[in-house]
Amino acid sequence: MTVKGQCFEAVFGRPVKVLGEAPGRVNLIGEHTDYNGGYVLPTAIPQKTRVEMAPRDDGLIQIATMSVRGGTQLSYRAGEESRRGLWLDYVQGVTAALRDRGVAVPGFDARIESTVPLGSGLSSSASLLVALARALRAMLDLVIDDVEIARIAHAAEHDFVGAPVGTMDQMAASLADENTALFIDTRTLAFERIPLPAEAELLVVNSGVTHQHASGDYKTRRAECERAAAALGVPQLRDVDEAAAQRIASLPAPLDRRARHVVTENARVLAAVAALRAGDLVRLGELFDASHRSMRDDFEVSVPEIDDLVESARAQPDVFGARLTGGGFGGSIVALVKRGCAARVGRAVVEAYARVPNRRATVLVGEPVS
């Protein structure tokens, strides 16, 4: 655990007092439904963010990292948070969100290290935010539960950083584990852990095409969903009933496609939960495939590299289904694979992808290979 080969004590000249950790996540199904008030089904991945921390008495906040893009050490003063357009904004967002909740955040030193790849669609930002909030909870002896940790992390990313994300990523980083799928109603934040099937395993492959949620097409998609909901006369697309669903086809393009994706994706999440409970892996794989088609054709958030990875995975006989995971415009795919076959399938997918010049994919879950 080093920053340029240095541990926390070497960087700051004193020992660590508290630790905070949080995993990345892979979303099994339920994409772009969270900011529409809908349902999601993520699970945790082995990759994590770790925050080592010790308090200061001078109000200075110093952050050192080698894992987050933008530099190795930055600082600001408690209570003087100001958006800079750097990775430090995520740290500032957490301390600002705590202050908004009446918490007096003192100065501190923190060292961040993460194995969650940036821009991979696996929630590196939420992992950082939750790990930091957990470290502060421990340092300040705050009486807040893991749902409130997720709320604080979401406020940091949505309100301070300005990324138009829903609540799924922060809830997953705070509450998910690697053995269950976390079924979340993002409107109420009610959640249920559903065991993953013993007969299958997950394969997650990073395309190497990175994305950012704080800018670009992600904001456009959210705005289109809001316009579609308004045109249908509902508060959010989660509220589309049978009568409103019949009017989706009459919406102008592309709002008709955006609404159709969200409404059908919500239904797919509920069907996926039922398939998990029934142990129906064939049905679950079909839902993965249908979700990817909807994201590619109706929501238009896939890219050719992702489509190639999905098709390559689906061509393998031991794969039940595969789809883009995360917000899109790059990132990773997730495949549902027969138990014991993920490593072999991962190698085949990575090798096929590399046949196109300048492409390099990485298996992140399912016995990593390069």
Phi, psi and omega in degrees: 000089188229153165247111187050044177082004185247140175276176181305313184295325178291326180286314189251353175077020179200165185280161173292141176256320181220159177234151171221136179227153174203144181275163161285179180220153167242132179271119180291318179191152182108065186257134181063021175264337188293316179282359171257014176077018190259208187250148178219163184215072179270171170216159181280155175244165183295332183293139186222164168249136180240131177240121174258138191213150171213142183285157173238160180249012183246007178081358180275137175245118181242130182236127177241138179201153167242000189260344185247133183302136171123353178147175183254332180207127178223164182211162172201173181257141179303131181087357181241037181297136178210126184299130182244353184076022180239171177300336179299337180300329179293321176293313179300324180298322180291314181293326177293319180295321177294318179298321177298337178265013176086012180268126176277102182271120179277184172289159176197160169254140179218144176239127186247134171221136183220144173252006177277118184297136178291141175065023185262359184078018183241020170066050174299323181291316179296323177299316177297312183298315182290319178299318179295315179297323177294320178296318178293322176302316180291317183294323185260003181054045181282138178264080178224140182272181185288334175292319178293325173302317179296321179296318179297315179297320178294318178299321179298314185282319184281310188275318184271306181292324178093019176273127187279051185271158171275198186262356186301311188299315181291322176297318180294315180297330183270332191235344186279159171225175187277352183259349183226158169267138182261103180276116186238133165268106189286348175284314183263344187065017169293142182216158178215137177267125183242124183302139174284149185291136180290338184276357184224164173221163182262144172239125178239125182236125178273126183286341186085355176267114185270161178221169175223136181271344186280359182208172168076215191293334178301315178298321180298315181298318180296317179297322178295321177297319179295321178293320179295317179298317179298319180294330179272355177075031179235153180298316178217162181295341171304331187270006180292118177264187184299320181294316179293323180300326180292342181266355183301320182297338181273354178290151176290151175291144000267011184298329179297317180291320180297315180295319180299319178299310185297316181295315180287329179292320175301317178296324179293324177299313180298321178292325179293321176299315178297320179294320177299314181296327181272352184068027183268088184288328178297314179295319179298319177297320177299322179291322174303311183298316181295322178298317180295317179301319180294319178292326180285315190264319183268316181268341174054053178242003177272169177226162184305322181298318179294316179301321179295318178297317180298313182295322178296319178294315183295335180287347180279134186294339182263013179258126178280325181183162181209153182200159167297136175240143182096187187291341177102191183060037184124200177092225191230167171244157173236136178234144174263118191235146174304137182308131179090357186248355187297320182297315180295314179298318180301316178299318181296319181293315180297319180294319179295320180297321184287352179291340174271130183304144176068020174248135176215113177260158181227131174281122182257328177227130183111050183058084184309134173228162179246000000 
